[in-house]
Amino acid sequence: MLTTKEAIEKRRSIRKFKPDAVSREILEELINAARLAPSACNSQAWRFKIVADQIIKDKLVEAARQQRFVAQAPIVIVCCASLKEYVDDLILGTKDLADNHVFDQNIVELVMQGANYLRGLTPAQLGVIVEFNVAIAIEHIMLRALDFGLGTCLVRSLDKEKVRQIFNWDETMFVSALLPIGYPAENPEPRRRKSLSEIII
Ligand SMILES: Cc1cc2nc3c(=O)[nH]c(=O)nc-3n(C[C@H](O)[C@H](O)[C@H](O)COP(=O)(O)O)c2cc1C
């Protein structure tokens, strides 16, 4: 098992995979890592579709602007936010946190006011707000994957509508990213990073 520091330093985007299957148990461990991520008012809007079917993976390549490595991975996780329950879950989570004395009453009131605003947004507008939560959950998966020797690559250059069509989802299932997962068939050097002094403002 890697330390968090080791996982962060070891992670690379992997785009070449061995054909070896990833077990159901490991996939559940990965989704469990996502489940434990923090979210706005504990709303937990993330949803994950685990795809192993080659025909569907090939369709995902088309949605991912012909990024062929997506279909080469034994597993692709389609990472989404469910907008249908989002505002209700936001309120539920807020009340729960208030009941547990985590949130003050003024925060509860702010969320209630915000909820009306959120209900007035289009799915596309709301999705952009909600997917911040999904991104954190994805990072949990990417780091946890390293404990099992697995590689991942977040893919966001994507025609989201095409993805929804593949699964027959309506607009309330906001597609955020694809996450191809498998045992790496490459060992890339660390990619260039800005120095600390460049990023501390
Ligand atoms: C928001 C986001 C979108 C990305 N989209 C793609 C993508 O569509 N295709 C791809 O090959 N890599 C994609 N990547 C991976 C980046 O290219 C990669 O993280 C970056 O080059 C740094 O390399 P590293 O992850 O190996 O450190 C994406 C990463 C992020 C965070």
The ligand as an SDF file (V2000), in Angstrom:
LIG
                    3D

 31 33  0  0  0  0  0  0  0  0999 V2000
   -9.4410   18.1500  -16.7530 C   0  0  0  0  0  0  0  0  0  0  0  0
   -8.5020   17.2210  -17.4750 C   0  0  0  0  0  0  0  0  0  0  0  0
   -8.8030   16.8210  -18.7600 C   0  0  0  0  0  0  0  0  0  0  0  0
   -7.9600   15.9330  -19.4260 C   0  0  0  0  0  0  0  0  0  0  0  0
   -8.3370   15.4580  -20.6500 N   0  0  0  0  0  0  0  0  0  0  0  0
   -7.5320   14.5820  -21.2890 C   0  0  0  0  0  0  0  0  0  0  0  0
   -7.9240   14.0250  -22.5430 C   0  0  0  0  0  0  0  0  0  0  0  0
   -9.0010   14.2920  -23.0820 O   0  0  0  0  0  0  0  0  0  0  0  0
   -7.0620   13.1710  -23.1390 N   0  0  0  0  0  0  0  0  0  0  0  0
   -5.8660   12.8080  -22.5870 C   0  0  0  0  0  0  0  0  0  0  0  0
   -5.1480   12.0020  -23.1900 O   0  0  0  0  0  0  0  0  0  0  0  0
   -5.4730   13.3050  -21.3940 N   0  0  0  0  0  0  0  0  0  0  0  0
   -6.2730   14.1780  -20.7250 C   0  0  0  0  0  0  0  0  0  0  0  0
   -5.8980   14.6520  -19.4980 N   0  0  0  0  0  0  0  0  0  0  0  0
   -4.6140   14.2360  -18.8850 C   0  0  0  0  0  0  0  0  0  0  0  0
   -3.5640   15.3750  -18.9560 C   0  0  0  0  0  0  0  0  0  0  0  0
   -3.0840   15.4770  -20.2830 O   0  0  0  0  0  0  0  0  0  0  0  0
   -2.4050   15.0630  -17.9690 C   0  0  0  0  0  0  0  0  0  0  0  0
   -2.9170   15.0330  -16.6610 O   0  0  0  0  0  0  0  0  0  0  0  0
   -1.2740   16.0900  -18.0490 C   0  0  0  0  0  0  0  0  0  0  0  0
   -0.6560   16.0590  -19.3020 O   0  0  0  0  0  0  0  0  0  0  0  0
   -0.1840   15.8520  -16.9790 C   0  0  0  0  0  0  0  0  0  0  0  0
    0.3430   14.5480  -17.1010 O   0  0  0  0  0  0  0  0  0  0  0  0
    0.2820   13.5060  -15.8810 P   0  0  0  0  0  0  0  0  0  0  0  0
   -1.1640   13.2810  -15.5500 O   0  0  0  0  0  0  0  0  0  0  0  0
    0.9300   12.2490  -16.3970 O   0  0  0  0  0  0  0  0  0  0  0  0
    1.0290   14.0890  -14.7360 O   0  0  0  0  0  0  0  0  0  0  0  0
   -6.7490   15.4990  -18.8050 C   0  0  0  0  0  0  0  0  0  0  0  0
   -6.4730   15.8900  -17.4900 C   0  0  0  0  0  0  0  0  0  0  0  0
   -7.3490   16.7110  -16.8200 C   0  0  0  0  0  0  0  0  0  0  0  0
   -7.0580   17.0810  -15.3790 C   0  0  0  0  0  0  0  0  0  0  0  0
  1  2  1  0
  2  3  1  0
  2 30  2  0
  3  4  2  0
  4  5  1  0
  4 28  1  0
  5  6  2  0
  6  7  1  0
  6 13  1  0
  7  8  2  0
  7  9  1  0
  9 10  1  0
 10 11  2  0
 10 12  1  0
 12 13  2  0
 13 14  1  0
 14 15  1  0
 14 28  1  0
 15 16  1  0
 16 17  1  0
 16 18  1  0
 18 19  1  0
 18 20  1  0
 20 21  1  0
 20 22  1  0
 22 23  1  0
 23 24  1  0
 24 25  2  0
 24 26  1  0
 24 27  1  0
 28 29  2  0
 29 30  1  0
 30 31  1  0
M  END
$$$$
